[in-house]
């Protein structure tokens, strides 16, 4: 899917980019533009082509066909060291025999930068990632999150035009990963450098990114802001991969929504009420909306799963045995339901979003 390239300042522009590994097409005619100073994510499952796309941008792989431009310059045939790009990998690859400051300044040493300037720039980079005063420590004396920030500082010290992040938080535990998501976004805003993140973690991509590209089978399925990707998926794959959804097709869609086609209904958009609840609105018999612009169906609870801040209900509908998943925040009193309890499910008509086939 091509993207609207109305903004002229492009940090990265990919044109009909294709990469084949023998009979396998890893990237299939990718068309993509990254704007200067934005935080952009490539999101997709394993084997979707996102890491190959990153390696093509970095210069670690040569495309089968197509073009890579960085800041308006065609770099398709250039090796990695001639591109204004740095990459942070999941394996931080810090030198254990060097201090933190020496690790950060290493590329400047190789480039022949004077010692006093190397130290000043390394300390500036460490300050950017909030590691002031850590320069004399060894990597083994740091936590996982601190080592990740050292790797970031090392990538930032050369002030690249583009920073590529290849699943850099994958080795961290959940709490630290969430903390680093916030810090990475803050660092990106502070430096103004264009960040390109590769991840399979939906929450990570939606939390940090200005825009997201969702990939599947080497093709870019959709490009957009996180809320657009979530609320208005362009394909059934995007609807099913990004977040949790009730994806309805064919006869099931007709029965449940009352309309033909393919629809995505997010579980948190569905209201669940016990049929024996005195506060449940009275509705005509059958799957008729209990209020204008709403749709309603009845069923029985098949499963209840408590997940901390919310509870997930699986409901087996009375008509034809279809099932819907409902998420209910645990901010209200618990529902008086048990497995096999009769319930009514209600949602606004606009919350059944039509998905192109």
Secondary structure as GFF3:
##gff-version 3
##sequence-region A 1 357
A	DSSP	beta_strand	10	21	.	.	.	ID=ss1
A	DSSP	beta_strand	24	35	.	.	.	ID=ss2
A	DSSP	beta_strand	39	43	.	.	.	ID=ss3
A	DSSP	alpha_helix	50	58	.	.	.	ID=ss4
A	DSSP	beta_strand	65	70	.	.	.	ID=ss5
A	DSSP	beta_strand	73	74	.	.	.	ID=ss6
A	DSSP	three_ten_helix	80	82	.	.	.	ID=ss7
A	DSSP	beta_strand	85	89	.	.	.	ID=ss8
A	DSSP	alpha_helix	100	110	.	.	.	ID=ss9
A	DSSP	alpha_helix	115	128	.	.	.	ID=ss10
A	DSSP	three_ten_helix	139	141	.	.	.	ID=ss11
A	DSSP	alpha_helix	144	156	.	.	.	ID=ss12
A	DSSP	beta_strand	162	166	.	.	.	ID=ss13
A	DSSP	alpha_helix	174	191	.	.	.	ID=ss14
A	DSSP	beta_strand	194	199	.	.	.	ID=ss15
A	DSSP	alpha_helix	202	208	.	.	.	ID=ss16
A	DSSP	beta_strand	211	216	.	.	.	ID=ss17
A	DSSP	beta_strand	219	224	.	.	.	ID=ss18
A	DSSP	alpha_helix	226	231	.	.	.	ID=ss19
A	DSSP	alpha_helix	236	241	.	.	.	ID=ss20
A	DSSP	beta_strand	245	248	.	.	.	ID=ss21
A	DSSP	alpha_helix	250	257	.	.	.	ID=ss22
A	DSSP	beta_strand	263	266	.	.	.	ID=ss23
A	DSSP	three_ten_helix	267	269	.	.	.	ID=ss24
A	DSSP	beta_strand	271	274	.	.	.	ID=ss25
A	DSSP	beta_strand	294	307	.	.	.	ID=ss26
A	DSSP	beta_strand	310	317	.	.	.	ID=ss27
A	DSSP	beta_strand	323	329	.	.	.	ID=ss28
A	DSSP	beta_strand	342	348	.	.	.	ID=ss29
A	DSSP	three_ten_helix	349	351	.	.	.	ID=ss30
A	DSSP	beta_strand	353	354	.	.	.	ID=ss31
###
